[in-house]
Amino acid sequence: MRVPQINLASHARKIRPRPALALAHDKGAVPVSQARKSTSSSQTSSKGQEPDHLSKPKLGFMGTGWIGRLRMKALQQESLASFVAVYDPAPDQAEQAAALAPEARIVDSPEELVQLDLDGVVIATPSALHAAQSIMALEQGKAVFCQKPLARTTEEVERVLAAAQLSDRLLAVDFCYRHLNGMQQIRHAIDNGELGRIFALDLVFHNAYGPDKPWFYDMQSSGGGCVMDLGIHLVDLAFWLLGGGEVHQLHSQLFHQGQRLQPPYLQVEDYATADFMLDDTNVRLACSWNLSAGQDAVIEARIHGTKGGAAVYNVNGSFFDFRVERYQGTHRHVLAEPPDDWGGRALCDWTRRLAQASWYDARIASVLDVAHTIDLIYQR
Ligand SMILES: NC(=O)c1ccc[n+]([C@@H]2O[C@H](COP(=O)([O-])OP(=O)(O)OC[C@H]3O[C@@H](n4cnc5c(N)ncnc54)[C@H](O)[C@@H]3O)[C@@H](O)[C@H]2O)c1
């Protein structure tokens, strides 16, 4: 039996060279089917060799509101998983999920869900629940795909990672913007030095509607406002694009309905800016809810290098349509344009990896950098 190493402190802040997005775990791929064999002999097919449903992980869904069901649909389109069970305390939400996946049964509690014969659990609940629910699932030996944020603080993230290492199960977070068409090309261009030294990133995420569910505005349920909801994607992109780094000289300002907030922040922010150095790259970040933006959303990442630039930005205020471009002086080269059905790719990627190998993948430890930066933005 393999003995997992619990060594979060060894997480290398510089994580280059980087493997491709969807590579299987380098400890050696052990198919889900094989992992199942050790726990469930009843899964064996009549031929006495592999399970009947080889390579389709059995999943349970915890929290089947807006994004939970959207992600279920994406998985269904790819036909990558068996939908075993759903849990949501709101009966209408659970029923809508079960209508999407009639083969799935509705269960009565998170505890019941994680004790089922599942390979993985997909979590899409209010943000403050993510850490405890992830740990609960991991402790039952289930792999976890969790919506962002994985947890509210670095300390919570460390506890989730420790649980994933101890159970040796695959853990991933829905940082979906990494998966836009064209993003991987920008990342390669940065890695290969084609853009020169990246000295600045300008990152923006304004949601002019703001969330439509009350829990987002309640600190106990959300853990924070627009930084926790939207800024976290921008922080993740900064680390992901640059391949890691140390944060220093961070300054942040948080507002609520135009009033500057002071730490400790007890009210959720609806506008925030942060300026920091990520090694020798200046990162400027702005995010908001309910801003008069003149359109539904403004979502941008602009990358400035000594030899060239790149940008990803939303088109016509859309939350879903993006253009990805590279720049050389006044010249522009389009890498990707709408349509691009990118929303479910992170979940599909995790599910494919799970079908190959259910073990812990140490690359998830980059979420510590993101959580640490979020802590600094909240000045704690
Ligand atoms: N990756 C992204 O870009 C992205 C986009 C949207 C939302 N999200 C994240 O997804 C999560 C859910 O957001 P949403 O917009 O779908 O919210 P939502 O309110 O529509 O869905 C949350 C669901 O969780 C259920 N729930 C509440 N308590 C629960 C519990 N104890 N156990 C199980 N389920 C419970 C609710 O009944 C609800 O159906 C949030 O953390 C949010 O930040 C991520």
Ligand as a Chemical Component Dictionary entry (heavy atoms), coordinates in Angstrom:
data_LIG
# 
_chem_comp.id                   LIG 
_chem_comp.type                 NON-POLYMER 
_chem_comp.pdbx_formal_charge   0 
_chem_comp.three_letter_code    LIG 
# 
loop_
_chem_comp_atom.comp_id 
_chem_comp_atom.atom_id 
_chem_comp_atom.alt_atom_id 
_chem_comp_atom.type_symbol 
_chem_comp_atom.charge 
_chem_comp_atom.model_Cartn_x 
_chem_comp_atom.model_Cartn_y 
_chem_comp_atom.model_Cartn_z 
_chem_comp_atom.pdbx_ordinal 
LIG N1  N1  N 0  -16.384 28.367 -11.001 1  
LIG C1  C1  C 0  -17.136 29.427 -11.171 2  
LIG O1  O1  O 0  -16.845 30.280 -11.993 3  
LIG C2  C2  C 0  -18.383 29.567 -10.359 4  
LIG C3  C3  C 0  -19.510 30.187 -10.906 5  
LIG C4  C4  C 0  -20.639 30.285 -10.103 6  
LIG C5  C5  C 0  -20.628 29.818 -8.792  7  
LIG N2  N2  N 1  -19.493 29.259 -8.295  8  
LIG C6  C6  C 0  -19.440 28.792 -6.903  9  
LIG O2  O2  O 0  -20.358 27.711 -6.768  10 
LIG C7  C7  C 0  -20.951 27.704 -5.495  11 
LIG C8  C8  C 0  -22.460 27.673 -5.645  12 
LIG O3  O3  O 0  -22.894 28.833 -6.324  13 
LIG P1  P1  P 0  -24.332 28.911 -7.008  14 
LIG O4  O4  O 0  -24.382 30.190 -7.756  15 
LIG O5  O5  O -1 -24.617 27.649 -7.740  16 
LIG O6  O6  O 0  -25.245 29.009 -5.714  17 
LIG P2  P2  P 0  -26.708 28.398 -5.534  18 
LIG O7  O7  O 0  -27.267 29.089 -4.341  19 
LIG O8  O8  O 0  -27.491 28.470 -6.813  20 
LIG O9  O9  O 0  -26.444 26.868 -5.228  21 
LIG C9  C9  C 0  -26.002 26.405 -3.972  22 
LIG C10 C10 C 0  -26.853 25.204 -3.619  23 
LIG O10 O10 O 0  -26.333 24.632 -2.421  24 
LIG C11 C11 C 0  -27.437 24.191 -1.655  25 
LIG N3  N3  N 0  -27.025 24.013 -0.258  26 
LIG C12 C12 C 0  -27.148 24.869 0.778   27 
LIG N4  N4  N 0  -26.674 24.307 1.893   28 
LIG C13 C13 C 0  -26.222 23.061 1.551   29 
LIG C14 C14 C 0  -25.650 21.985 2.256   30 
LIG N5  N5  N 0  -25.388 22.059 3.570   31 
LIG N6  N6  N 0  -25.299 20.879 1.577   32 
LIG C15 C15 C 0  -25.551 20.774 0.259   33 
LIG N7  N7  N 0  -26.121 21.763 -0.468  34 
LIG C16 C16 C 0  -26.454 22.882 0.183   35 
LIG C17 C17 C 0  -28.506 25.235 -1.872  36 
LIG O11 O11 O 0  -29.797 24.758 -1.559  37 
LIG C18 C18 C 0  -28.328 25.545 -3.342  38 
LIG O12 O12 O 0  -29.158 24.747 -4.143  39 
LIG C19 C19 C 0  -20.401 28.943 -4.784  40 
LIG O13 O13 O 0  -19.346 28.584 -3.963  41 
LIG C20 C20 C 0  -19.905 29.819 -5.898  42 
LIG O14 O14 O 0  -18.808 30.638 -5.502  43 
LIG C21 C21 C 0  -18.401 29.116 -9.047  44 
# 
loop_
_chem_comp_bond.comp_id 
_chem_comp_bond.atom_id_1 
_chem_comp_bond.atom_id_2 
_chem_comp_bond.value_order 
_chem_comp_bond.pdbx_ordinal 
LIG N1  C1  SING 1  
LIG C1  O1  DOUB 2  
LIG C1  C2  SING 3  
LIG C2  C3  SING 4  
LIG C2  C21 DOUB 5  
LIG C3  C4  DOUB 6  
LIG C4  C5  SING 7  
LIG C5  N2  DOUB 8  
LIG N2  C6  SING 9  
LIG N2  C21 SING 10 
LIG C6  O2  SING 11 
LIG C6  C20 SING 12 
LIG O2  C7  SING 13 
LIG C7  C8  SING 14 
LIG C7  C19 SING 15 
LIG C8  O3  SING 16 
LIG O3  P1  SING 17 
LIG P1  O4  DOUB 18 
LIG P1  O5  SING 19 
LIG P1  O6  SING 20 
LIG O6  P2  SING 21 
LIG P2  O7  DOUB 22 
LIG P2  O8  SING 23 
LIG P2  O9  SING 24 
LIG O9  C9  SING 25 
LIG C9  C10 SING 26 
LIG C10 O10 SING 27 
LIG C10 C18 SING 28 
LIG O10 C11 SING 29 
LIG C11 N3  SING 30 
LIG C11 C17 SING 31 
LIG N3  C12 SING 32 
LIG N3  C16 SING 33 
LIG C12 N4  DOUB 34 
LIG N4  C13 SING 35 
LIG C13 C14 SING 36 
LIG C13 C16 DOUB 37 
LIG C14 N5  SING 38 
LIG C14 N6  DOUB 39 
LIG N6  C15 SING 40 
LIG C15 N7  DOUB 41 
LIG N7  C16 SING 42 
LIG C17 O11 SING 43 
LIG C17 C18 SING 44 
LIG C18 O12 SING 45 
LIG C19 O13 SING 46 
LIG C19 C20 SING 47 
LIG C20 O14 SING 48 
# 
